[in-house]
Amino acid sequence: MIAAPEIDLRYPLTDGYIAANNLESTRQQSWSRFWQDPQRPRIAECIVVQEQFTAQYVGDLGALERLDTLVRQLDQAGADEMRTALIRAQVASMGHRFAEARDYLVQADAHGAPQADVNRLMLSIDQACGTRLEAVLQARRKMAAESERLEDLVPLGGLLADLREFEEADTVYRRALSGYQDVSPFAVAWVCFQLGALWGELVPEPQHERAARWYEKAIEYLPCYVKARVHLSEIYLESGNVADAEALLIPAVSSGDPEVNWRLADVLAAMGRAAESETQIQAARSGFETLLSKYLLAFADHGAEFYSGSGNDSRRAFELAMVNLANRPTLRAFEQAYETAIGAGEIQAASELLLSARKRWGGTRSFGLSALAASIHTES
Amino acid sequence: MSDHVDGPRVIGDPPADVTDLFAFTSPENSAHTVLAMNAFCSAGITASFSNAINYSIVARRMTVADLGNAAKFKPGDKEYRFSCRFSVLEPGTDSKTVQRGTLSCPDGQELHFVVNDEKGASTPDGKFRVFAGLRSDPFFLAWLVRDLKKFQNLLLHDNVLAIVVEFDTRSVLDPSQGSLFGVAAETAPIQGAATAIGHEPPRLDWVGRPEQTNMRLNNPALTGTEDVRDLWNQQTPFALPEEVRPLFRQRMMESLKNWDMRDGKADWTPEAMAAVAEVYLDDFLLFDVSKPISDKSFFEIEKSTLHGQPYQTGGGRTVNADVIDIMVTWMVNNDREFLQGGALQATKPGTNTFPYEASPNTQLQIVADNADLSASPDRVWDVIGKFGGMWHPLIASVQLTGEGVGQLRTLELIDGKQIIERLEFMDHSKKLYRYTNVSGMGVVDYTGTLDVKSKGSGSSVEWRVQYLADGQPDFAVKTIVSTLLKIGFEALKKRFGAQT
């Protein structure tokens, strides 16, 4: 096992509590400015970024609802069409409504939106949907080489990980860290999280200890980082460290992210606290269903994961995985759909999924490394 | 500068973003000088300084090395550096947090203070005084810069984090050695242990004169140019390296040419413009402690020197100086005709008492709620779409005065309280109306919006109220408004049925 190096930045980062406090404070101030004048230059764009940060780092999924309000208000205020279309595209993309996002981008483009903004979002959508990946990779490499900025390097690392180029993804993430020239902890915590996910979840043989160290770093830099807490708690639970897993999750419950309730239920079950575990499972189920009723596409894959695990409803898991697959036929979406089909006893559907996956991804190197390739081999 | 959010990088950590720098004679004591830097554009009410950043105001003695088109201000080697560092947040009273700071003075004294303490802190010898905390943003920019169209103040109601340092001019700066100074403010990461990961930037942001980056180096009217703001922000104040000077010189010339032609008239000769560009590239705020500094004296030192004449004022920059209009006029028409933007002052003018920057603006409060009802939008609107409608259980009577927009409704609540509201907007086709509070709520800028939309087989009602509390705490008003909305929606659900 290759150990993760200690990350000790040459200069300290802004304390994670200050950064989170400032994010929340700025977000509220931006909304205040927006309500005073929805057409104020750049204010809606600032809110989109701040709400994205809030959802990504603080696990506040109310961000999606607030962004819907933002779009409604821009419409009511009769805001500039180009601006609104671009914001609509960002909001739709954040909710994984990719087809809608593409339509808005076309509108934004037609109304003269800056080409760089349109292209950047289109790249993200293509990457999320697994479309035009060769072209996306080429564009990502070019952007990263030109800027060497963290915000260009991390998406490149993410794409390389999707393409199962794990070592190169690791190198790119480290390049992002070594070139970092800021004191904000958000970006550094994000890279650490990506490295944790890379080594803990994406590689064929997960290296849990290595992943845990990256997640721990992410939380050290940004204690409010809910997703990092959730992922680290899974590793702790797997290694039998239930007390630390519980301690990680308790402060994150207030975020309202149902994934926290789910993982906490697993931890409590492992501790033999069945009644408490059941309460958390109920909260998770209710939380997921509320989110799915409002933002089906955004949470279909997470919902499928929940229901094929402790959510214990293999049919619902399969249904959600298929929704996700139809929305974005990535290799990972095929893998999830196949696994949930098997779990739900849908053998015929599973076979068809294998064939579709081979048709869509069979010519790629990543498919060869996928569990689906092995399943095809077994079936044949 | 006033360069609010002046580079992609500072957007990542807003307290690193230096927005403004001021230098003026203390209104409280003419023997004192005040240097102030602001950071964190549009800071929220609970904004904090970063504990990882050194906030510094650095002055150097200057000499006028040449005049006219060869105008040059030469900095001396000695630095007068005021540096502030801040702690992490500590638990305070009433579940609020406290942040502490330390000012390092040029003579080595250290001054400890609590952020947002309006009295600030002073050294025992009275030589130095410092305040740090949230204030109303004194900057005002009332133009849409790309098109040079008058607009409202883009920083209206905004707050910033301010650091205000006041000191005894004679004992600190020793004007007998020369009274002209240049000053810059910078944010730089605090040094850590050198290790393998992380490339240390020399600084995050710095400011000399207003809008060096957002209006000149990154003139938004120049299309297809690279954003050089982050590169500029990492340069060293008072010592722009010769290897990058040509790049910035070229950009500055392109920008100044563009500014000159904004009114379709060329008011600058190429030689004079080149001279101005050189002065701008040496980006520090000039002030002379032996001459008067007023709201009008900003940039006079540079202008007179470029005109080949001795300067008359102390230059500097007061909190209330209209720096943008002074700069825009100079760049566009070489002072042929003053160009006044769409605002005459900042949200709140500066004061004559320490810390001179006005108290923070209250944040607009929002209370919003919605309900999905089983009835059609038409049926619901028929009840709640009447400005004088009697459907809310807390309202005992409604009296209307006038008609249409401007109509007043006097609400008598069941507890006897009287509230007067004014209709501002009514659109029956969109099923939306907006009203403001005239009296009875203890608030200012109170606006309510009610709208009904189709949803599923029924309708969705949204009621949103926004206000600034006035004379009573935010939470007290919030409780009243939240109760009003909650009981209103309960009544509507009872009347029309709630969608499940």
Interface residues (C-beta under 8 A of the other chain):
Chain A: P5 E6 I7 D8 L9 R10 Y11 P12 L13 T14 D15 Y17 I18 A19 N21 N22 E24 S25 T26 R27 Q28 Q29 S30 W31 S32 R33 W35 Q36 D37 R40 P41 C46 V49 Q76 R174 L177 S178 G179 Y180 Q181 D182 V183 S184 F186 A187
Chain B: R9 I11 G12 D13 P14 P15 A16 F40 S42 A43 G44 I45 T46 A47 S48 F49 S50 N51 A52 I53 V88 L89 T97 L144 Q152 L154 L156 H157 D158 N159 P189 I190 Q191 G192 A193 A194 T195 A196 I197 G198 H199 E200 P201 L204 Q234 Q363 L364 Q365 I366 L432 D445 Q466
